[in-house]
Amino acid sequence: MNIFVIWLIMVITWNFGYPQASPLEDVIVAVILSLFSNVLRKYLKI
């Protein structure tokens, strides 16, 4: 599965799960999830 799709699903889940989050929190979580996807990419060697 494409790592971008996994990241996108996690970001969408965050946005729908925490609609009261501020834009700054959204950006911070998106960056953290991006870092996680990079680690996942290295782990899966994609």
Stockholm file with secondary structure:
# STOCKHOLM 1.0

chainA/1-46         MNIFVIWLIMVITWNFGYPQASPLEDVIVAVILSLFSNVLRKYLKI
#=GR chainA/1-46 SS CCHHHHHHHHHHHHHHHCTTCCHHHHHHHHHHHHHHHHHHHHHHTC
#=GC SS_cons        CCHHHHHHHHHHHHHHHCTTCCHHHHHHHHHHHHHHHHHHHHHHTC
//
